Amino acid sequence: MVKLGDKVKDAMTGFEGTAVARTEFLYGCVRVCVQPGKLKDGKTIDAEWFDEQRLDVKSAAKTGGPGPVPPDRDYPR
């Protein structure tokens, strides 16, 4: 399973980048949006959507995990 923030590569086209979005459709199709981290001729390259099973994870996301949970507060009404 691809997680957001993973560095991935499409097995068919060789397109590489970071998984930045994920959609799951009603009948099981999972698509992942991959944003490349490179420029082409000095311009940004558009993100592309791929079926999850086509993607190979090159390195796992480097995140710090969930942030602290804010305390419950009683707000005046």
N, C-alpha and C positions, 0 to 999 in steps of 0.2 A: 504494500500500500504506500502510495506517495503521500508525504506530509507536506504541508505548506512550509516553504523555506528550504526544502531539499534541493540540491543541485541535481538536475536530471538531464538525460540525453535521449532523444527519440531514436529508436532502433532502426527505423526505416530511412529517415532523412538526415540524421546526424545533428539535427537542431539541438543546441544546448542552452541551458539557462536555469533560472530559479523558478520553482513552482510557486505561483503567487495567488492562484485562485483555483477552486475546485467546485464542480457541479455534479450532482447526482440526480439522475432522471428517474421517473416513476418505474420504468421497467428494467432498471439496473445499470444503464449506461453511465459510466463515470468519466468525466472529461476534466482535464487539468490544463490550466493556462500557464504557459512557460514564457517568462520574460528573459531575453538574453541580456547578458551584462556587457556586451561589446558594442562597438560602433562600426558602421560600414560607410566608408567614404566620409567620415566625420559626422554622420547622422545616426540617430538612434534607430534600432531595428524594432519593428512592431512585435508585440507578444503574439503567440500562436496557441491555439487549443489543440490538444491531442487526447486520444483515448488513453486511459490510465495504463492499460496492459501493454501499450507500445513503448512506455517510458522505462528506462533503466536508471535507478538511483545511483549517482556517482558519489555523493557525500550527503550525510544527514544534516538536517537543519541545526544551526548553532543558536539555539534560543535559551534563555534563562529560565524557561518554565513560566507557569502562571504567576502573576503578580500577587501582592498581598491582598487579602480580602478586607474590604473596608468594614469597620464595625457598624453594627446596627445603631440607628439613631432615631430618636423620637423627635419629629419635626412638629412645631406648633401648627395647628389647623385653624 
